[in-house]
Amino acid sequence: MRYLDETLTDLAETKLVLLTGPRQVGKTTIAEHWLKGRRGIYLNYDVPEDRDVILRREFIDPVRYDAVVLDEIHKFARWKTLLKGVVDQRRHTMKMVVTGSARLDVFQRGGDSLLGRHEYLCLHPFSVGELLHGKLLPPPANWLTPGDYAGGKKTEKLWQRLANRSGFPEPYTKNDTKQHQRWSLRRRSLLVRDDLRELSQIRELSLVEHLAMLLPARVGSPLSINSLREELSVAHDTVSSWIETLERLYYCFRISPYSARIGRSVRKEKKLYLWDWSVIESPSARFENMVASHLLKAIHGWTDVGFGEFDLCYFRDRDSNEVDFVITEKRKPIAILECKKSDTSPSKPLLRLARELHMIPAIQLVELPNIDRTDAHFRVVSAHHYLANFP
């Protein structure tokens, strides 16, 4: 069972559901679980026999099927037209889930005929909260004390295993160092050599793979496209385009700076993180990436199911004062968080930004166990303890 199982079942009763997420994150497993007990069929566009069934539209036969899962359908050049036709023909009699390892949110934009007839969900890797309780918990009423799930040895062990093996089901479950190394290299190769070639016009695949190898060392800092351009000896726009493509394929994600009404704030460079944090060598950068991934998972879940319009940003001013994360709702900051691997002294930039934002909750997350100190607006707490109360 995954944290989106119930949500997927509920949404698929009335809408086409687009379920996306990184390669090997568990989309097929959750979709096949949804199919159980239905008169349905699972079809993978990568499988030649399934591809024939999809292209001939045999799966829309109302006598044989009332549910279908279409996997990797975005690799078909006219997949949007195909989906629109199926929905128009059987929108009242067939339940449909479409999965893919590239972003399928094109129908979120206005003007598409499926607008209002589909739902969009993003499946994330395991988090300490999902492994502990398996629920898509709602946004906390109080960001300083978000819930009742405690820390302790269990969540500490979950966190360490996630740090070493990532949150992807296969390496996390097997928990083997050599297998994890093989899996990590294979995933990057499949993403660059297969997915990238099929879904883009990029020809310099070796340079894109080189870029992918450079990015783990850039995690947690404002990303300089110029430095990457110089190292790869390509144009600025080319690097930008490649990074956007890697984002669409769920290799990395970026968060924007928060700048509303804050003097001397930086408004340009984004910070980059990886979906697979286990390839990051720097312990502090890996820790920050894990926190970013946990927060993004919660924010995507809350936004997708309708709790509100949430976003994840960071803050940095021209004096190099930085706060790792600013969480906003409808573009209004509601909490700020700082990552310190072992420093339990209150962060001065965090306290300063909290004052400028009218004393919104400020949380300093540390990787050390058994840390928890709270006052009226500020908390220093072990990350695994705090994040156990999120999806």
N, C-alpha and C positions, 0 to 999 in steps of 0.2 A: 504493500500500500504506500502511495505517495501523498504528499500534502495537497495535491490538486485533484485527487480522485473524485471526491464528492463534488467539487466545483465543476469539473468536466462533465460529470453525469447530469448535473442540474442544467447547465447551459446547453448541452447537446439535445435536450428535450425539445427545444423550440428553434435553435439556431444552428447554422454551420459553425463549427469550432475550428479555428486555426491554432494549432498547438505547435509552438516552435521552441527552439533551444539548441544548445551546442550538440554536436555529434556525440553520440554515446552517453547522453545524459539520462536516458530512460524513457524517451518519448514513445518508442514502440511498445515497451512493456505496459505503460499506463493506458495506451490506446487499445491494446489487445485485452487488457483487463476490462476495459469499458465494453468491449464487444461480447464478452462472455454472457450467455443467456439470451443473446439476440439472434435473429435470423440475418446474420451479417457476414461480411467478407473483408479480409485484410489484403490489400494490394500494395506492393512496393514497386515503384517505377524503375528501380535499379535492376529488378528481376525481369528478364526478357518475357517470360510467360505472363507475368502480371502486367507488364507494359502493354502487351497485346490486348488484354482484357480492358485495360483503361482506355486505350485509344479507340477500341471498338465500342466503348461505353456499354459493355455487357453487364456491368455491375448495377445499372439502373433498372434492371428487370424487376418489376414490382412483385412478380410471382415468386421469385427466388430470394430476394433480399429486401430488408427494410432498414439496414444499417450498413455503413461502409467506412473503412479507414483507408485513406489514400496517403501513402508514405512517400516522401521525396518527390511529390508531384511537381514541385517548382522547377525541376530539371527539364520538364516539358516546355518548349518555347511558348506554347499557347495555353498554359495551365489556367490562367485567369479566365479566358473565354470558356474553357471546358467547365470550370466550376460554376460560372454564371449560368451556363446552359443546363447543368444538372439541377441546380437550385431552382431555376425557373420551371423545370419539368416536374420535379418531385419534391418541392419544398414542403408539402403537407404530409407526405407519406414516407420519406426517407430521412433517417438521422445520419449525419455525416461529420466525421472528424478528419481533418487534413493535418498531417505532421510534416515537419521539414527542418533540416539543419541550417537553413538560411532564413533570414527574416521574411515573414509573410504578411507584414502589416501594411501592404500597399492599399488594402481596402479601407484603411483607417482614414484615408484622404477623401474629401468630398468629391462628388461627381461619379463615383463608382456605383454600378447598379446593385451591388451587394451591400451598400451602406445601409445599416439598420437590420440586416438579415444574417449577420455573422457576429461571432465573439472571438476575441483574441486572447490567448494565454501563452505565457512564456514559462517553460519548465526550467528550473535552476538545479544545479548540483545539490547534494546533501548539505545541510547546515547543522549546527549543533542542536538548534531547536527542533528541526524535523526529525533528527535521530532520537531526540528525547521524547517528544510527544506526538509528532506526525501531523500537526494541525496547521491550517492557515489561520493563525490567530489574528484578530483585528488590531488596528493601530492602538497603542497604549493611551489610556486616559491621562496618565502621568508618566512623562518620559524619564523622570528620575527613578521611579519605581514601576517599571512596565508590567510586572506580573509576579506570580507566586512560584514559578519554577525556580528551584534553588540550584546553586552551584554544587560544589562538593567534588568528590573523587570521580563520580560517573561522568559528569560533564567535562571535567578536566581531561579525562582519558579520551573522550570523544573529540575534544578540541585537538589534542596532540595527534591523534590518528588522522584527522582531517588535514592537519598541517603537513604531515608526512606523505599522505597518500592521495590528497585532493578530495573533492566531494563527488567525483564521478563514481557511479556504482561499481564498475568492474574493479578498478584498483583499490577502492576503499574496502570492498567486501573481501577480496582475496588477501589484502594486507601483506603483500610480499614485495620486498625491495626490488628484486630483479624483474619480476612481472610488471611492477609499476614503471620501471625504466623502459622496458620494451613497449608497454602501452603508450607512454608519453611520446616516445619517438614515432611510433606508428600513427598516433593521432595527428601530430603535426604534419607528417608526410601525406596522410590521406587528405587533410584539409587543404594543403597547398597544391599537391600534385593532382588530386581528383576533383574536389569541390571547386577550387579556384579555377581550374581549367574549364569545367563544365558551365560555370555560372558567370564568367567574365570574359572579356576580350584580352586579358593580360597575357602577354607572351613571355615576359621575363620572369618565369616562375622561380628560377634559381635566385634572382635578386629579391623576390618577395619572401622566399624562404630565409634568405639572409636577414631581411628586415624582421621577420618573426623571431629570429634568434637574437636580434639586438634588443627587442622590446622588454624582455624580463629585467634588464638592468636599468630601464627607464621607469619602472613602476614606482608610483608614489610621488613623483616630481612633475611639475608642469612640463609637458612634452614639447621639446624643441624640434620642429620639423626641419629647421635649417641644419642642425647638427646631423640628423639622419640623412638629409640630402647630400651633405658633404661626404659622409662615410660611404654612401652607396653610389655617389657620382651620378645622380639623376636630378631631374628638375623638382622644384618645390611642389608644384601641382601634382606631379607623379607620385611622390611619397604620400601626399594627402589623400590621393585617390586610392592608393594601396591600403592605407590604414582604414579608410572607410569601408573598403571591401572586406578586410579582416574583421571589422566590427560586424558587418552583415552576416559573416560566417561564424560569429560567436567565438572568435579567437581572443578578442580583447574588447574592452568597453572603456569609454571616457566619460568623465564628469566635468561639468562646466564650472567656472568660478561664479560665486554669488557676489553681487555688487550693488544691489539696490540700496541707495541712500547711505552707503558707507564710504566715508572719505578716503581717498588715496587707494581704493581697492583696485586690484588688477582685473581686467575684463576680457583678456584675450586667450591665453594658453590654457588648454584643458589638461587634466591629469588622466593618466592611462593606467588601467589595471587589466589583469588577465582572468579569463574564466577558469583556467587551470593554474591556481596559485602555487602548486607544488613544484613548478619548474623554476621558481624564483630562488636564487641562492642567498641573497641577503635576508637574514632572519627578521630584521625590522621591517623591510619592504614586504616580505611575505606576510607578516602579521597584519600590516596595514591593508594589504590586498584581501586577506581573509575577512577583515571587518567590513571593507567596502563591498565584498561579495554578499555577505550576510545582510547588510543594509539594503543593497539593491534588490535582493530576492524578496525582502519584505515589501519594499516600495512597489515593485512590479506586481506582486500579488494583490496588495491593497488597491492599486489603481485598476488592475484588470477586472476585479470582481465588483468594483463600484464603491469602495469605502471613501474615495476622494481622489483628488488630483495631487499626487505626491511626486517629489523629485529629490534627487541627491546631488548636492553641489559641494564645493569647497570654498574656502576664503583665503585670500592672500592679498596683502597690501604692498605698496611700493617700498616699504621699509623691510620687506621680507618677513613680516609677521604672518604666520599661517595657522589656520585651523583646518584639520583634515576633512571634516564633513559638516555640512549644513543641510539639514532636512527641512524641506519646505512643503507646505500644503497650499495650493492655489497661489504659489509663488511667495507666500509669506513664511518666514522662518519660524519653525516651531521647536527645534532642538539643535544643538551643536555638539559635536563629538570630536575628541582628540585621541590619537593612538600613541601610547608610550609603552614600549616593550617592557621596561622594568622601572621607569621613573614614576614614583608615586607622588612627587611634589606637584602641586597644582600648576598647570601650564599658564603662564602669564598671558600669552595671546588668546587662550581660551577664555580666561576671566575677563580680559579687556573686551573681547567681542561680545560676551554675554551682557556686559554693561551697556555697550552700544546698541544692543538689540533688546533693551528694556528687561534685562534679567530673565531671558528665556532659559529653560533647563540646559545646563552644561554638564557633559559627562566625559570623564577621562577614562579610557579603557586601557588596561594593562594586561600583559600576558601572564604575569605572576599570579599564582593561585592565592586564595584566601585573603583578597584585598577588597574591602568595602567600607568606604567612609562617605557619609552624606551630610550636607547641611541644607539650608533652605532652597538654594538654587544650583548647587554643585555636588557632583558625586565622582569619586575615584573608585573604580570597581574592576574586578577581574572580568576580562572580556567574555569568557565562556559562561560565567555566572549571569551577566547582563543579557547576552544575546540568546540565552536559552529561552527567553520569553518572546521570541520572534519566530516567524514561520521557518 
